[in-house]
Amino acid sequence: MLLAFDVGNTNTVLGVFRDGEMVTNWRLETDNRKSADEYGMIIHQLFQYEGLEIKEVTDVIIATVVPSILYTLQHLSQKYFDRRAIVIGPGIKTGLVVKYDNPKQVGADRIVNAVAAHAKYGGPLIVVDLGTATTFCAITAKAEYIGGTIAPGLKISSDALFEKTAILPKVELEEPGNVICRNTINSMQSGLVYGHMGLVEFIVRKMKTELVEVCKVSGEPISENDIQVIATGGLATMVDKGVDCINYVDKLLTLEGLEMIYRKNKKCRKHATREEIEKADMLDWEKI
């Protein structure tokens, strides 16, 4: 079995795959204060609850946008699964041509989402990830990652509104039902939720126009109707209810992308030796 980690700023999503099929998945709070042993115990309990055996895990893959947690998860992988995890980053085969000015700056989650979305839905497409940050990624039919946009997510916006004002309260992220609201909480919810829906609509519309021009220049003329929009992330379902620009909501897109990338890279795996595992506390994981 394959154990996949999608580590975001707010939540970490774990997925277990057997023979390419997802067996189960869990969502945990991302906490870089936890040790490898604490994460190990949590995973052990989750496996027990689902009737799975830890010893069945034959490999581990990690995508993280939280660098400080990577050492912990690598240590976890070595100690509990006797494996040096595959980490999404430079040198990993993805099948994408990344046309960012500096490809190393593209977040691991954005690359993984692009791989999965292109494999499942084809191209050209736009992937909208509605998590702690809201990201938009444009991918051509040739699997070229040509760039995108990063905006504050709904949760960041909500926290900032609470922290940077003197009397505004913290509110739940939910639709109030109206834009003309008669109390402070609903007014804040309206601005946050409907404002974010408007942000998604505008950026997707503008990105479609630019993607059409990029494809025209490269000799692949398309129309805006050819571009599919895939939404993922914890807030995708809520935002999708209020916009018309999203074609599909795919909440497990990142986990599926990790499994796809694993299959592209498993033939060139190099596992750590027992001696290396025993010395794990002092090792530079990148040199194992």
C-alpha positions in Angstrom: 0.0 0.0 0.0 1.0 3.6 -0.6 0.6 6.3 2.1 0.2 9.8 0.7 0.6 13.1 2.6 -0.9 16.3 1.3 0.4 18.9 3.9 -1.3 22.3 3.7 -0.9 25.3 5.9 -4.1 24.5 7.8 -4.9 20.8 7.2 -3.0 17.7 6.3 -4.8 15.1 4.2 -3.7 11.5 4.3 -4.7 8.9 1.7 -4.1 5.2 1.5 -3.9 3.5 -1.9 -3.9 -0.2 -2.7 -3.1 -1.2 -6.4 -3.7 2.3 -7.5 -7.2 2.6 -5.8 -7.8 4.9 -2.8 -8.8 2.8 0.2 -9.5 5.6 2.6 -8.5 9.1 3.5 -8.3 11.3 6.6 -8.0 15.1 7.3 -5.9 16.3 10.3 -4.8 19.7 11.5 -1.3 20.6 10.4 0.9 20.9 13.5 4.6 21.3 13.1 5.0 21.0 16.8 4.2 17.3 16.8 7.0 14.9 16.7 7.4 11.9 14.3 6.3 9.6 17.2 3.1 11.6 17.8 2.2 11.5 14.1 3.1 7.8 14.1 0.7 7.1 17.0 -2.1 9.1 15.3 -1.6 7.2 12.0 -1.5 3.9 13.9 -4.9 4.6 15.5 -6.4 5.7 12.2 -5.2 2.4 10.6 -6.6 0.4 13.4 -10.0 2.1 13.2 -10.2 1.3 9.4 -8.9 -2.3 10.0 -5.7 -1.7 8.1 -2.2 -2.9 8.9 0.7 -0.5 9.2 3.0 -3.2 7.9 1.1 -3.3 4.6 2.5 0.2 3.7 5.3 -0.3 1.2 6.0 3.3 0.3 5.3 6.9 1.2 4.9 10.1 -0.8 4.7 13.7 0.5 3.6 17.0 -0.9 4.0 19.9 1.5 3.8 23.7 1.5 5.1 23.7 5.1 8.9 23.1 4.9 9.2 23.0 8.7 7.2 19.8 8.9 9.1 17.9 6.2 11.9 16.6 8.5 9.3 15.2 10.9 7.4 13.4 8.2 10.6 12.0 6.7 11.6 10.8 10.1 8.2 9.2 10.5 8.5 7.4 7.2 11.9 6.0 8.1 11.0 4.9 11.6 7.5 3.5 11.1 7.6 2.3 7.4 11.4 1.7 6.8 11.1 4.0 3.8 12.6 7.2 2.6 9.6 9.0 1.3 9.3 10.5 -2.1 9.0 14.3 -1.7 7.4 16.4 -4.5 10.1 18.9 -5.6 12.8 19.4 -8.2 14.0 16.1 -9.8 10.6 14.3 -9.5 9.0 13.1 -12.7 5.6 14.7 -13.2 4.9 14.7 -16.9 4.4 18.5 -16.8 6.4 21.1 -18.6 6.6 23.9 -16.1 6.9 27.3 -17.7 7.2 29.4 -14.6 10.1 31.8 -14.5 11.6 29.8 -11.7 10.0 26.3 -11.6 11.3 25.7 -8.1 8.9 28.4 -6.8 5.8 26.5 -7.8 4.1 25.0 -4.7 4.1 21.2 -4.6 0.3 21.2 -4.2 -0.1 23.2 -7.4 2.0 20.8 -9.4 0.3 17.7 -8.0 -3.2 19.2 -8.7 -2.1 20.0 -12.3 -0.9 16.5 -12.9 -4.1 14.9 -11.6 -6.5 17.4 -13.3 -4.8 17.0 -16.7 -4.8 13.2 -16.4 -8.5 13.1 -15.4 -10.0 15.9 -17.4 -7.6 16.7 -20.2 -6.6 20.2 -21.2 -6.7 23.1 -21.5 -7.9 23.7 -18.0 -7.8 25.9 -14.9 -7.4 24.4 -11.5 -8.8 26.4 -8.5 -7.6 25.3 -5.1 -9.7 26.8 -2.3 -7.7 26.2 0.8 -5.7 28.5 3.2 -4.7 30.4 0.1 -6.8 30.3 -3.1 -4.6 29.4 -6.1 -5.5 29.4 -9.8 -3.3 27.3 -12.2 -3.5 27.3 -16.0 -2.5 24.1 -17.9 -2.5 23.6 -21.7 -3.7 20.6 -23.6 0.0 19.6 -24.0 0.4 19.4 -20.2 2.3 22.7 -20.0 1.9 24.5 -16.7 2.0 28.1 -17.8 1.4 29.9 -14.5 -1.4 31.2 -12.3 -2.5 33.4 -9.5 -2.3 33.3 -5.7 -4.9 35.1 -3.5 -5.6 35.1 0.2 -8.0 32.3 1.0 -11.3 32.7 2.8 -9.9 31.7 6.2 -7.0 34.1 5.9 -9.4 36.9 5.0 -11.7 36.1 7.9 -8.8 35.9 10.4 -7.4 39.2 9.1 -10.7 41.0 9.5 -11.0 39.8 13.1 -7.4 40.5 14.1 -6.9 43.8 12.4 -10.1 45.5 13.6 -11.0 46.6 17.0 -14.6 45.4 17.4 -15.4 43.0 14.6 -16.0 39.4 15.8 -14.8 36.1 14.5 -17.4 34.5 12.3 -18.2 31.1 10.8 -17.5 30.8 7.1 -21.0 30.3 5.7 -23.4 32.0 3.3 -25.8 34.5 5.1 -28.3 34.3 2.2 -28.3 38.0 1.4 -25.9 40.7 0.5 -27.9 43.4 2.2 -27.5 42.2 5.7 -29.0 43.7 9.0 -26.4 42.6 11.5 -22.6 42.6 11.7 -22.0 38.9 11.6 -24.1 38.4 8.5 -22.5 41.5 6.9 -19.1 40.0 7.5 -20.1 36.6 6.1 -21.6 38.3 3.1 -18.4 40.2 2.3 -16.2 37.2 2.9 -18.1 34.5 1.1 -19.8 36.4 -1.7 -16.7 38.5 -2.2 -14.6 35.4 -2.6 -17.1 34.0 -5.1 -16.7 37.2 -7.1 -12.9 36.9 -6.9 -13.1 33.4 -8.3 -15.5 34.4 -11.1 -13.3 37.4 -12.2 -10.0 35.6 -12.1 -11.3 32.6 -14.0 -12.8 34.8 -16.7 -9.6 36.8 -17.1 -7.5 33.7 -17.0 -9.5 32.0 -19.7 -9.0 35.0 -22.0 -5.2 34.9 -21.4 -5.1 31.2 -21.9 -6.8 31.5 -25.2 -4.1 34.0 -26.3 -1.2 31.8 -25.1 -2.6 28.8 -27.0 -3.1 30.9 -30.1 0.5 32.1 -30.1 1.8 28.5 -29.6 -0.2 27.3 -32.6 -3.0 25.5 -30.7 -6.1 27.8 -31.2 -8.8 27.1 -28.7 -12.0 28.9 -27.5 -12.9 29.8 -23.9 -15.5 27.0 -24.1 -12.7 24.5 -24.5 -11.3 25.3 -21.1 -12.5 23.3 -18.2 -12.4 24.6 -14.6 -11.7 22.2 -11.8 -12.1 23.2 -8.1 -10.5 21.4 -5.2 -9.7 22.2 -1.6 -11.7 22.3 1.6 -13.9 25.3 0.6 -14.5 24.3 -3.0 -18.0 23.0 -2.4 -19.2 26.2 -0.7 -17.8 28.5 -3.4 -19.1 26.3 -6.2 -22.6 26.9 -5.0 -22.4 30.6 -5.8 -20.5 30.6 -9.1 -21.1 29.4 -12.7 -17.5 29.1 -13.8 -16.6 25.8 -12.2 -17.2 22.6 -14.2 -16.1 20.0 -11.6 -15.5 19.9 -7.9 -12.9 17.2 -7.1 -12.0 17.3 -3.3 -9.5 14.4 -3.5 -7.6 15.8 -6.5 -4.3 16.3 -4.7 -4.2 12.8 -3.2 -4.9 11.2 -6.6 -2.2 13.3 -8.1 0.3 12.0 -5.5 -0.6 8.5 -6.5 -0.1 9.2 -10.2 3.3 10.9 -9.5 4.3 7.9 -7.4 3.7 5.5 -10.3 5.9 7.7 -12.5 8.8 7.6 -10.0 8.6 4.2 -8.2 10.9 2.4 -10.6 13.8 4.6 -9.6 13.2 4.4 -5.8 16.2 4.2 -3.5 15.3 3.0 0.0 17.4 3.9 3.1 19.3 1.1 4.7 18.6 -0.1 8.3 21.8 1.6 9.4 20.7 4.9 8.0 17.3 4.6 9.6 18.8 4.0 13.0 20.9 7.2 12.6 17.9 9.1 11.3 18.0 11.9 14.0 21.3 13.1 12.6 20.8 12.6 8.9 20.4 15.1 6.1 17.4 13.4 4.5 18.2 14.8 1.1 21.5 12.9 1.0 20.1 9.5 1.9 
